[in-house]
Amino acid sequence: MRRLTQREENFIDHYREHGNATEAAIAAGYSPHSARDTGCQMLKREQIKDALEKIRKHNAYKSVLSIEKVERSLAAMAHADPLGLVWKPGELDSNGQSTHPGEHKPMYELAPDIRQAIKKMVCRSFERADGTRGNEVHVEFWDKVKANELIMNRLGMLQQKSDINGNAVDLVKTVVDAIESAKNSGIITPLQIEGPKDQEQLPS
């Protein structure tokens, strides 16, 4: 199969930008008077058809990767377990060293899905009554409710449902209202991950 000419490559570049064969032919340097016919003929050439198909598949592949990456990030935000921020009994660090259960992990030891779910992490050092120093860590996660809403929307789960009386029910609003109600009543409180209890007392 012969190689594409420079004008054919130019035609492909312009055609993939806006999908108009006539404009692509003109931009590639063909006569404007016959650009319509030239554009149609160009699209019938096997070399050009093959080149455009390769570009289409490549773009589709990149789109799938982008979608999967977004979905993984949303899933991490929606399902991140705060216990992943602290060492578990018997857990070893990345160097194989033993750890202290309940103490917060440094950022480089956190699992990727936990790191993606973190919106802000603030570490503070303080002096204990005995003169030793301790660390306190405050963590803010991305909005789990919003992440779940986006996932539900992606899965087509946000169509309105009807209650027993036939009234439309917004599922997301119902869930959000229930969570806000629980927060206001004190059932749900803002999450703070800190160091061990005997190390988190700040001087008054």
N, C-alpha and C positions, 0 to 999 in steps of 0.2 A: 504493500500500500504506500502510495507516495506521501511525502510530507506536505503539510499545509503551507500555502504561500503566506507572505506577510499580510496581504490584504484579507485573506481568509481568516487568519488569526485575529486581525482587527475586527472583522465582522463578528466573530464569535464573542470577543470581549464586549462589544457594544450590544449585541443581541441579548446576552445574559443579564445585562444591566436593566433593560426596559422591555425586552421581549417583543420588540417591533422590528420585523425583518427589513422593511423599507428604510426606516431611520438608520438601522445598523449598516445597511448597504451604502447609504450616503456617507455616514461617518467613516466607513472603511475606505472611502475614496472612489466608489463607483459613481457613474453618471446619475444625477438626480432624475433625468428624464426616463431612465429605464430601471430606476432603483426598485420599483415594486416587483417587476419581473425578475430582476437579479436576486432580490431577497428570497423570493419563492424558490428559485433555482438553487440558491446556496443551501437552503434547508433540506433539499433533496439529495445533496451530495453525501455519499457514505462517510467520507472523512469528517465532514462537519457534523453529521448526525452522531457519529461515534464520539467526537470531542464533546458535544453538548450533553450527551448521555453520561459521560464520565464526570462532567462538572455537576450534573444534576445529582448523581449518586453521592459524590463527595459532599455536596451541600446538605443532602438528606442525612448523611452520616454525622456531619457536624451538628445538625439540628437535634438528632437523637441524643448525642453526647451531652449537649447543652441542657436538654430537657431532663435527662437522667441525673445530671449534676444538680439541677434545681430541686428535683424530687428528693434526692438524697439529703440535701440541705434542709428542706422542709421537714422531712421525716426526723432528722436529728433534732431540730428545734421542737417538734411536737412530742417526741418520746424520750428525750434525754432524761436519764436518771441522776438526780443530784448525788446519790451515793457514789457515783463515779468520780466525784471530786476528792474523795478521801480514801486513804488506804484501808483495805479490808484485812482482817486477821490472817496472818500467814502469807500475805501478798509481798512479793519481792519487787524491787525497783528494776529499771532497765539494765542496771549493772549487776543484778543478781544479789543485791544487798537486802537484808531484812529491813522492814519498815515498822513504824509505830501505828497500830490500828487507830483510826479516828482522826489522825493528823491529815491536813490538807496536802494534796499532791502539788508539786511544782507544775507549771504550765506544760513543760516538755514531756511530762509523764502522763498527761491526760490523753484519753482516747480521742481520735479525730472527731467522732460524733459528738462528744462532750464539748470539745473546743468550738465546733460550729454552732452549738446551741448557746454559747456564752455571748452576751451583749457587752458586758463590762465586768472586769475583775479588779478590785482595789485591795492591795495588800498594805497593811499598816504594822509597823514595828512599835512595841511598847515595852516599858520597863516594869517588871513585877516588883512586888513589895520586898522580895529577897535580893533585889539588885540584878537578877538575870533578865534577859530580854526574851520576849515572845513575839509571835506574829499572829495577826488577826486578818482573815480574808473575808471580804464581802463580795458576793457574786450575784450578778443580775443576768437572768436568762432572757432570750428573746421571747416574745409573747407566744405562749403555747396555744392559746385560743385562736389567735390569728393564723398561726401555722396550720392548725387543724382545719380551720375554715378554708384556707387555700387548697389543702389536700382534698377536702370534701368537694370543693368546686371542681378540682381537676378530675375527680372520679365521677362527677355528675350526680353527686348526692345532695345538691342544694335545691332541687326542685321543691316547690312548696307542697306540703302535705295538708290534709284536711283533718280536723278533729271530728269527734262523733257528731257534732252539730253541723258539719259541712263548712266550717269556717277555715280559711287558709291559715296555716301555721308555718312560720319561718323557723326552721330547725336551728339555724345558727343563733338567731336572736334569743330563742328559748334557752339554749345552752349558756350563752353569754349572760343573760339575765339571772340564771340560776347561780352561776359562779359569782357574779357581783353581789347577789343576795347573801351568799355564803361568806364572802369577804366582809360585808357590812355587819354580819351577825357574829363575826369572830371565829367562824368555823374554819376559814382559810386565812392564813396570815402570810405576809410577805416572807419569802425564803431568804435566810442568811446562812451561809456555810462558814463556820469558824473553826479555830483550832480546838484541841482538847479542852474540856471544861476547866481543868485546873490551870490552863494557860491563857484564858480569854478574859480574865478580869482586868479591866483598865483602871488605872489609878483615878480616884475621884478628885 
